[in-house]
Amino acid sequence: MNFRWGIRCTACRWQAVVNALLPFAGQTVVEHPHQPIDGFWEDYICPEHYQIVRRTVRLTETMPDLVAAVEAYFEGAFVTTPIPTCPSCQQPMEGGQVLESLPFFLDDHLDAVTWLHQKLDYLRQTLTIERKAVIAGEVAADVVVRLLSTEATTILRFFAALQKELAIVEPTPMMDEYPVSLLEWEVLLDTQHQLTSRRIAQLQERQRKETAKIAGCCPQCHQKRVYLHRKETF
């Protein structure tokens, strides 16, 4: 299991990444869980100056795969070097968990979900208008179904690109198989609209809690705008 913390200055876009339990063999990172593993690399960071130093945790013997390596690690079957000190202040560095004291930057997440919420609302309005046209005999229902499928595909592709660009992880609406009737479309869009509404409320509540934390001072522009940008476990 690997942990990764990403921090970023929202003023100048300075950023840094701290890894923990990064498996290695020889001099390279192990990317396949069934490869032999010699040990782990752990990043340490100074919570004041944000300098990062990587130390090696070498297992007492090469393990056949990631599961065995992690078990050996937690059993203490390794040798390592002392915890590094910060080159600037000479204080012992800390693991990536220390970065969780920084406020989590949620603006991008909130903007992305709000955008999706608005687009789902647009699809609901489109469905309402087109249903009236179907009742009036101006258009066939299957034509409207195809129109909604095309619009939804475009929206979700843009949302996926937005997630990638902003490096955020947000649930994507379950539209792997589009409905085949207007009634099914109505149910789906209403459900997804409610889900995104709840997600926006959750993000807003968390954002209020995050404001109680103090942002870090950027080592590049020296503004207090360093936020925790992402935390990953994989």
C-alpha positions as protocol buffer text, in pm:
chain_id: "A"
residue {
  index: 1
  type: MET
  ca { x: 0 y: 0 z: 0 }
}
residue {
  index: 2
  type: ASN
  ca { x: 138 y: 338 z: -102 }
}
residue {
  index: 3
  type: PHE
  ca { x: 38 y: 678 z: 34 }
}
residue {
  index: 4
  type: ARG
  ca { x: 83 y: 1008 z: -146 }
}
residue {
  index: 5
  type: TRP
  ca { x: 21 y: 1363 z: -29 }
}
residue {
  index: 6
  type: GLY
  ca { x: 24 y: 1652 z: -272 }
}
residue {
  index: 7
  type: ILE
  ca { x: 56 y: 2014 z: -161 }
}
residue {
  index: 8
  type: ARG
  ca { x: 28 y: 2329 z: -370 }
}
residue {
  index: 9
  type: CYS
  ca { x: 53 y: 2703 z: -336 }
}
residue {
  index: 10
  type: THR
  ca { x: -261 y: 2862 z: -474 }
}
residue {
  index: 11
  type: ALA
  ca { x: -76 y: 3190 z: -530 }
}
residue {
  index: 12
  type: CYS
  ca { x: 220 y: 3083 z: -748 }
}
residue {
  index: 13
  type: ARG
  ca { x: 135 y: 2718 z: -821 }
}
residue {
  index: 14
  type: TRP
  ca { x: 445 y: 2582 z: -645 }
}
residue {
  index: 15
  type: GLN
  ca { x: 380 y: 2220 z: -559 }
}
residue {
  index: 16
  type: ALA
  ca { x: 538 y: 1915 z: -398 }
}
residue {
  index: 17
  type: VAL
  ca { x: 452 y: 1547 z: -352 }
}
residue {
  index: 18
  type: VAL
  ca { x: 539 y: 1323 z: -56 }
}
residue {
  index: 19
  type: ASN
  ca { x: 532 y: 945 z: -98 }
}
residue {
  index: 20
  type: ALA
  ca { x: 530 y: 677 z: 170 }
}
residue {
  index: 21
  type: LEU
  ca { x: 590 y: 304 z: 128 }
}
residue {
  index: 22
  type: LEU
  ca { x: 699 y: 333 z: -234 }
}
residue {
  index: 23
  type: PRO
  ca { x: 820 y: -20 z: -323 }
}
residue {
  index: 24
  type: PHE
  ca { x: 1148 y: -58 z: -510 }
}
residue {
  index: 25
  type: ALA
  ca { x: 1369 y: -325 z: -664 }
}
residue {
  index: 26
  type: GLY
  ca { x: 1725 y: -231 z: -745 }
}
residue {
  index: 27
  type: GLN
  ca { x: 1706 y: 137 z: -833 }
}
residue {
  index: 28
  type: THR
  ca { x: 1355 y: 148 z: -978 }
}
residue {
  index: 29
  type: VAL
  ca { x: 1001 y: 176 z: -846 }
}
residue {
  index: 30
  type: VAL
  ca { x: 804 y: -148 z: -854 }
}
residue {
  index: 31
  type: GLU
  ca { x: 482 y: -87 z: -1045 }
}
residue {
  index: 32
  type: HIS
  ca { x: 347 y: -443 z: -1059 }
}
residue {
  index: 33
  type: PRO
  ca { x: 226 y: -598 z: -730 }
}
residue {
  index: 34
  type: HIS
  ca { x: 372 y: -940 z: -820 }
}
residue {
  index: 35
  type: GLN
  ca { x: 728 y: -823 z: -880 }
}
residue {
  index: 36
  type: PRO
  ca { x: 1005 y: -903 z: -628 }
}
residue {
  index: 37
  type: ILE
  ca { x: 1058 y: -615 z: -385 }
}
residue {
  index: 38
  type: ASP
  ca { x: 1380 y: -517 z: -206 }
}
residue {
  index: 39
  type: GLY
  ca { x: 1229 y: -251 z: 17 }
}
residue {
  index: 40
  type: PHE
  ca { x: 1048 y: 81 z: 31 }
}
residue {
  index: 41
  type: TRP
  ca { x: 1130 y: 444 z: -16 }
}
residue {
  index: 42
  type: GLU
  ca { x: 978 y: 690 z: 230 }
}
residue {
  index: 43
  type: ASP
  ca { x: 968 y: 1065 z: 180 }
}
residue {
  index: 44
  type: TYR
  ca { x: 1012 y: 1297 z: 475 }
}
residue {
  index: 45
  type: ILE
  ca { x: 927 y: 1665 z: 468 }
}
residue {
  index: 46
  type: CYS
  ca { x: 993 y: 1967 z: 685 }
}
residue {
  index: 47
  type: PRO
  ca { x: 651 y: 2107 z: 783 }
}
residue {
  index: 48
  type: GLU
  ca { x: 795 y: 2459 z: 787 }
}
residue {
  index: 49
  type: HIS
  ca { x: 1030 y: 2476 z: 487 }
}
residue {
  index: 50
  type: TYR
  ca { x: 872 y: 2196 z: 278 }
}
residue {
  index: 51
  type: GLN
  ca { x: 1204 y: 2046 z: 177 }
}
residue {
  index: 52
  type: ILE
  ca { x: 1177 y: 1675 z: 103 }
}
residue {
  index: 53
  type: VAL
  ca { x: 1433 y: 1399 z: 162 }
}
residue {
  index: 54
  type: ARG
  ca { x: 1383 y: 1035 z: 67 }
}
residue {
  index: 55
  type: ARG
  ca { x: 1517 y: 759 z: 286 }
}
residue {
  index: 56
  type: THR
  ca { x: 1553 y: 391 z: 207 }
}
residue {
  index: 57
  type: VAL
  ca { x: 1387 y: 118 z: 409 }
}
residue {
  index: 58
  type: ARG
  ca { x: 1552 y: -204 z: 296 }
}
residue {
  index: 59
  type: LEU
  ca { x: 1388 y: -536 z: 379 }
}
residue {
  index: 60
  type: THR
  ca { x: 1608 y: -798 z: 540 }
}
residue {
  index: 61
  type: GLU
  ca { x: 1541 y: -1020 z: 238 }
}
residue {
  index: 62
  type: THR
  ca { x: 1384 y: -974 z: -104 }
}
residue {
  index: 63
  type: MET
  ca { x: 1013 y: -1045 z: -95 }
}
residue {
  index: 64
  type: PRO
  ca { x: 829 y: -1213 z: -386 }
}
residue {
  index: 65
  type: ASP
  ca { x: 544 y: -961 z: -408 }
}
residue {
  index: 66
  type: LEU
  ca { x: 388 y: -652 z: -257 }
}
residue {
  index: 67
  type: VAL
  ca { x: 171 y: -836 z: -3 }
}
residue {
  index: 68
  type: ALA
  ca { x: 471 y: -1020 z: 145 }
}
residue {
  index: 69
  type: ALA
  ca { x: 678 y: -700 z: 142 }
}
residue {
  index: 70
  type: VAL
  ca { x: 415 y: -501 z: 331 }
}
residue {
  index: 71
  type: GLU
  ca { x: 377 y: -780 z: 587 }
}
residue {
  index: 72
  type: ALA
  ca { x: 755 y: -788 z: 637 }
}
residue {
  index: 73
  type: TYR
  ca { x: 759 y: -412 z: 676 }
}
residue {
  index: 74
  type: PHE
  ca { x: 494 y: -408 z: 948 }
}
residue {
  index: 75
  type: GLU
  ca { x: 666 y: -700 z: 1123 }
}
residue {
  index: 76
  type: GLY
  ca { x: 982 y: -490 z: 1144 }
}
residue {
  index: 77
  type: ALA
  ca { x: 1191 y: -706 z: 910 }
}
residue {
  index: 78
  type: PHE
  ca { x: 1391 y: -417 z: 767 }
}
residue {
  index: 79
  type: VAL
  ca { x: 1693 y: -196 z: 822 }
}
residue {
  index: 80
  type: THR
  ca { x: 1700 y: 174 z: 755 }
}
residue {
  index: 81
  type: THR
  ca { x: 1882 y: 500 z: 812 }
}
residue {
  index: 82
  type: PRO
  ca { x: 1793 y: 765 z: 1073 }
}
residue {
  index: 83
  type: ILE
  ca { x: 1507 y: 1005 z: 1005 }
}
residue {
  index: 84
  type: PRO
  ca { x: 1656 y: 1291 z: 800 }
}
residue {
  index: 85
  type: THR
  ca { x: 1682 y: 1649 z: 922 }
}
residue {
  index: 86
  type: CYS
  ca { x: 1580 y: 1959 z: 731 }
}
residue {
  index: 87
  type: PRO
  ca { x: 1876 y: 2124 z: 553 }
}
residue {
  index: 88
  type: SER
  ca { x: 1734 y: 2467 z: 644 }
}
residue {
  index: 89
  type: CYS
  ca { x: 1647 y: 2436 z: 1014 }
}
residue {
  index: 90
  type: GLN
  ca { x: 1822 y: 2108 z: 1107 }
}
residue {
  index: 91
  type: GLN
  ca { x: 1501 y: 1983 z: 1272 }
}
residue {
  index: 92
  type: PRO
  ca { x: 1391 y: 1619 z: 1220 }
}
residue {
  index: 93
  type: MET
  ca { x: 1164 y: 1587 z: 922 }
}
residue {
  index: 94
  type: GLU
  ca { x: 824 y: 1422 z: 941 }
}
residue {
  index: 95
  type: GLY
  ca { x: 618 y: 1183 z: 732 }
}
residue {
  index: 96
  type: GLY
  ca { x: 349 y: 1291 z: 491 }
}
residue {
  index: 97
  type: GLN
  ca { x: 80 y: 1268 z: 759 }
}
residue {
  index: 98
  type: VAL
  ca { x: 199 y: 1603 z: 892 }
}
residue {
  index: 99
  type: LEU
  ca { x: 61 y: 1766 z: 577 }
}
residue {
  index: 100
  type: GLU
  ca { x: -291 y: 1677 z: 685 }
}
residue {
  index: 101
  type: SER
  ca { x: -269 y: 1969 z: 927 }
}
residue {
  index: 102
  type: LEU
  ca { x: -290 y: 2197 z: 621 }
}
residue {
  index: 103
  type: PRO
  ca { x: -635 y: 2298 z: 495 }
}
residue {
  index: 104
  type: PHE
  ca { x: -753 y: 2083 z: 205 }
}
residue {
  index: 105
  type: PHE
  ca { x: -808 y: 2289 z: -108 }
}
residue {
  index: 106
  type: LEU
  ca { x: -1166 y: 2219 z: -218 }
}
residue {
  index: 107
  type: ASP
  ca { x: -1238 y: 2503 z: -460 }
}
residue {
  index: 108
  type: ASP
  ca { x: -1158 y: 2293 z: -767 }
}
residue {
  index: 109
  type: HIS
  ca { x: -1374 y: 2005 z: -644 }
}
residue {
  index: 110
  type: LEU
  ca { x: -1661 y: 2238 z: -569 }
}
residue {
  index: 111
  type: ASP
  ca { x: -1635 y: 2416 z: -904 }
}
residue {
  index: 112
  type: ALA
  ca { x: -1631 y: 2086 z: -1094 }
}
residue {
  index: 113
  type: VAL
  ca { x: -1933 y: 1938 z: -916 }
}
residue {
  index: 114
  type: THR
  ca { x: -2123 y: 2267 z: -944 }
}
residue {
  index: 115
  type: TRP
  ca { x: -2055 y: 2270 z: -1319 }
}
residue {
  index: 116
  type: LEU
  ca { x: -2183 y: 1911 z: -1349 }
}
residue {
  index: 117
  type: HIS
  ca { x: -2490 y: 1997 z: -1140 }
}
residue {
  index: 118
  type: GLN
  ca { x: -2572 y: 2284 z: -1376 }
}
residue {
  index: 119
  type: LYS
  ca { x: -2533 y: 2062 z: -1682 }
}
residue {
  index: 120
  type: LEU
  ca { x: -2760 y: 1797 z: -1533 }
}
residue {
  index: 121
  type: ASP
  ca { x: -3015 y: 2071 z: -1470 }
}
residue {
  index: 122
  type: TYR
  ca { x: -2979 y: 2174 z: -1835 }
}
residue {
  index: 123
  type: LEU
  ca { x: -3052 y: 1815 z: -1943 }
}
residue {
  index: 124
  type: ARG
  ca { x: -3361 y: 1806 z: -1721 }
}
residue {
  index: 125
  type: GLN
  ca { x: -3488 y: 2128 z: -1877 }
}
residue {
  index: 126
  type: THR
  ca { x: -3417 y: 1990 z: -2223 }
}
residue {
  index: 127
  type: LEU
  ca { x: -3614 y: 1678 z: -2140 }
}
residue {
  index: 128
  type: THR
  ca { x: -3911 y: 1886 z: -2021 }
}
residue {
  index: 129
  type: ILE
  ca { x: -3916 y: 2094 z: -2340 }
}
residue {
  index: 130
  type: GLU
  ca { x: -3870 y: 1797 z: -2572 }
}
residue {
  index: 131
  type: ARG
  ca { x: -4139 y: 1592 z: -2396 }
}
residue {
  index: 132
  type: LYS
  ca { x: -4389 y: 1867 z: -2475 }
}
residue {
  index: 133
  type: ALA
  ca { x: -4280 y: 1850 z: -2838 }
}
residue {
  index: 134
  type: VAL
  ca { x: -4333 y: 1471 z: -2836 }
}
residue {
  index: 135
  type: ILE
  ca { x: -4684 y: 1514 z: -2693 }
}
residue {
  index: 136
  type: ALA
  ca { x: -4759 y: 1772 z: -2960 }
}
residue {
  index: 137
  type: GLY
  ca { x: -4643 y: 1527 z: -3227 }
}
residue {
  index: 138
  type: GLU
  ca { x: -4358 y: 1754 z: -3337 }
}
residue {
  index: 139
  type: VAL
  ca { x: -4083 y: 1501 z: -3271 }
}
residue {
  index: 140
  type: ALA
  ca { x: -4050 y: 1127 z: -3208 }
}
residue {
  index: 141
  type: ALA
  ca { x: -3957 y: 1003 z: -2861 }
}
residue {
  index: 142
  type: ASP
  ca { x: -3662 y: 798 z: -2990 }
}
residue {
  index: 143
  type: VAL
  ca { x: -3514 y: 1111 z: -3146 }
}
residue {
  index: 144
  type: VAL
  ca { x: -3526 y: 1285 z: -2809 }
}
residue {
  index: 145
  type: VAL
  ca { x: -3366 y: 982 z: -2642 }
}
residue {
  index: 146
  type: ARG
  ca { x: -3077 y: 997 z: -2890 }
}
residue {
  index: 147
  type: LEU
  ca { x: -3045 y: 1371 z: -2835 }
}
residue {
  index: 148
  type: LEU
  ca { x: -3018 y: 1326 z: -2457 }
}
residue {
  index: 149
  type: SER
  ca { x: -2763 y: 1046 z: -2499 }
}
residue {
  index: 150
  type: THR
  ca { x: -2547 y: 1265 z: -2723 }
}
residue {
  index: 151
  type: GLU
  ca { x: -2567 y: 1561 z: -2486 }
}
residue {
  index: 152
  type: ALA
  ca { x: -2488 y: 1343 z: -2182 }
}
residue {
  index: 153
  type: THR
  ca { x: -2187 y: 1188 z: -2356 }
}
residue {
  index: 154
  type: THR
  ca { x: -2044 y: 1533 z: -2434 }
}
residue {
  index: 155
  type: ILE
  ca { x: -2100 y: 1654 z: -2078 }
}
residue {
  index: 156
  type: LEU
  ca { x: -1939 y: 1350 z: -1916 }
}
residue {
  index: 157
  type: ARG
  ca { x: -1638 y: 1360 z: -2148 }
}
residue {
  index: 158
  type: PHE
  ca { x: -1580 y: 1723 z: -2059 }
}
residue {
  index: 159
  type: PHE
  ca { x: -1625 y: 1645 z: -1689 }
}
residue {
  index: 160
  type: ALA
  ca { x: -1366 y: 1365 z: -1713 }
}
residue {
  index: 161
  type: ALA
  ca { x: -1123 y: 1604 z: -1884 }
}
residue {
  index: 162
  type: LEU
  ca { x: -1190 y: 1862 z: -1615 }
}
residue {
  index: 163
  type: GLN
  ca { x: -1114 y: 1610 z: -1343 }
}
residue {
  index: 164
  type: LYS
  ca { x: -785 y: 1518 z: -1511 }
}
residue {
  index: 165
  type: GLU
  ca { x: -682 y: 1879 z: -1564 }
}
residue {
  index: 166
  type: LEU
  ca { x: -755 y: 1978 z: -1205 }
}
residue {
  index: 167
  type: ALA
  ca { x: -618 y: 1651 z: -1061 }
}
residue {
  index: 168
  type: ILE
  ca { x: -934 y: 1591 z: -860 }
}
residue {
  index: 169
  type: VAL
  ca { x: -1124 y: 1278 z: -780 }
}
residue {
  index: 170
  type: GLU
  ca { x: -1500 y: 1310 z: -788 }
}
residue {
  index: 171
  type: PRO
  ca { x: -1772 y: 1050 z: -840 }
}
residue {
  index: 172
  type: THR
  ca { x: -1892 y: 1037 z: -1200 }
}
residue {
  index: 173
  type: PRO
  ca { x: -2264 y: 994 z: -1266 }
}
residue {
  index: 174
  type: MET
  ca { x: -2363 y: 635 z: -1341 }
}
residue {
  index: 175
  type: MET
  ca { x: -2447 y: 671 z: -1707 }
}
residue {
  index: 176
  type: ASP
  ca { x: -2259 y: 374 z: -1850 }
}
residue {
  index: 177
  type: GLU
  ca { x: -2581 y: 262 z: -2018 }
}
residue {
  index: 178
  type: TYR
  ca { x: -2817 y: 538 z: -2120 }
}
residue {
  index: 179
  type: PRO
  ca { x: -3194 y: 499 z: -2077 }
}
residue {
  index: 180
  type: VAL
  ca { x: -3405 y: 397 z: -2374 }
}
residue {
  index: 181
  type: SER
  ca { x: -3721 y: 585 z: -2277 }
}
residue {
  index: 182
  type: LEU
  ca { x: -3809 y: 938 z: -2169 }
}
residue {
  index: 183
  type: LEU
  ca { x: -3945 y: 815 z: -1836 }
}
residue {
  index: 184
  type: GLU
  ca { x: -3618 y: 638 z: -1759 }
}
residue {
  index: 185
  type: TRP
  ca { x: -3427 y: 951 z: -1854 }
}
residue {
  index: 186
  type: GLU
  ca { x: -3640 y: 1154 z: -1615 }
}
residue {
  index: 187
  type: VAL
  ca { x: -3569 y: 916 z: -1326 }
}
residue {
  index: 188
  type: LEU
  ca { x: -3197 y: 904 z: -1402 }
}
residue {
  index: 189
  type: LEU
  ca { x: -3153 y: 1280 z: -1433 }
}
residue {
  index: 190
  type: ASP
  ca { x: -3357 y: 1350 z: -1119 }
}
residue {
  index: 191
  type: THR
  ca { x: -3147 y: 1099 z: -925 }
}
residue {
  index: 192
  type: GLN
  ca { x: -2814 y: 1233 z: -1048 }
}
residue {
  index: 193
  type: HIS
  ca { x: -2926 y: 1591 z: -990 }
}
residue {
  index: 194
  type: GLN
  ca { x: -3007 y: 1504 z: -627 }
}
residue {
  index: 195
  type: LEU
  ca { x: -2675 y: 1324 z: -582 }
}
residue {
  index: 196
  type: THR
  ca { x: -2474 y: 1621 z: -707 }
}
residue {
  index: 197
  type: SER
  ca { x: -2680 y: 1853 z: -487 }
}
residue {
  index: 198
  type: ARG
  ca { x: -2584 y: 1644 z: -184 }
}
residue {
  index: 199
  type: ARG
  ca { x: -2221 y: 1634 z: -295 }
}
residue {
  index: 200
  type: ILE
  ca { x: -2212 y: 2014 z: -323 }
}
residue {
  index: 201
  type: ALA
  ca { x: -2356 y: 2042 z: 28 }
}
residue {
  index: 202
  type: GLN
  ca { x: -2093 y: 1798 z: 159 }
}
residue {
  index: 203
  type: LEU
  ca { x: -1809 y: 1991 z: -3 }
}
residue {
  index: 204
  type: GLN
  ca { x: -1940 y: 2321 z: 130 }
}
residue {
  index: 205
  type: GLU
  ca { x: -1962 y: 2179 z: 483 }
}
residue {
  index: 206
  type: ARG
  ca { x: -1611 y: 2037 z: 463 }
}
residue {
  index: 207
  type: GLN
  ca { x: -1484 y: 2366 z: 322 }
}
residue {
  index: 208
  type: ARG
  ca { x: -1619 y: 2545 z: 629 }
}
residue {
  index: 209
  type: LYS
  ca { x: -1430 y: 2303 z: 854 }
}
residue {
  index: 210
  type: GLU
  ca { x: -1109 y: 2336 z: 653 }
}
residue {
  index: 211
  type: THR
  ca { x: -1105 y: 2712 z: 704 }
}
residue {
  index: 212
  type: ALA
  ca { x: -1020 y: 2645 z: 1071 }
}
residue {
  index: 213
  type: LYS
  ca { x: -679 y: 2515 z: 959 }
}
residue {
  index: 214
  type: ILE
  ca { x: -386 y: 2744 z: 878 }
}
residue {
  index: 215
  type: ALA
  ca { x: -233 y: 2742 z: 530 }
}
residue {
  index: 216
  type: GLY
  ca { x: 143 y: 2699 z: 503 }
}
residue {
  index: 217
  type: CYS
  ca { x: 395 y: 2958 z: 389 }
}
residue {
  index: 218
  type: CYS
  ca { x: 513 y: 2896 z: 32 }
}
residue {
  index: 219
  type: PRO
  ca { x: 893 y: 2852 z: -1 }
}
residue {
  index: 220
  type: GLN
  ca { x: 879 y: 3015 z: -345 }
}
residue {
  index: 221
  type: CYS
  ca { x: 653 y: 3321 z: -317 }
}
residue {
  index: 222
  type: HIS
  ca { x: 643 y: 3332 z: 66 }
}
residue {
  index: 223
  type: GLN
  ca { x: 267 y: 3380 z: 76 }
}
residue {
  index: 224
  type: LYS
  ca { x: 64 y: 3174 z: 321 }
}
residue {
  index: 225
  type: ARG
  ca { x: -124 y: 2993 z: 49 }
}
residue {
  index: 226
  type: VAL
  ca { x: 5 y: 2633 z: 71 }
}
residue {
  index: 227
  type: TYR
  ca { x: -283 y: 2384 z: 83 }
}
residue {
  index: 228
  type: LEU
  ca { x: -316 y: 2007 z: 84 }
}
residue {
  index: 229
  type: HIS
  ca { x: -422 y: 1941 z: -272 }
}
residue {
  index: 230
  type: ARG
  ca { x: -466 y: 1565 z: -269 }
}
residue {
  index: 231
  type: LYS
  ca { x: -427 y: 1257 z: -54 }
}
residue {
  index: 232
  type: GLU
  ca { x: -414 y: 921 z: -224 }
}
residue {
  index: 233
  type: THR
  ca { x: -399 y: 564 z: -101 }
}
residue {
  index: 234
  type: PHE
  ca { x: -332 y: 291 z: -353 }
}
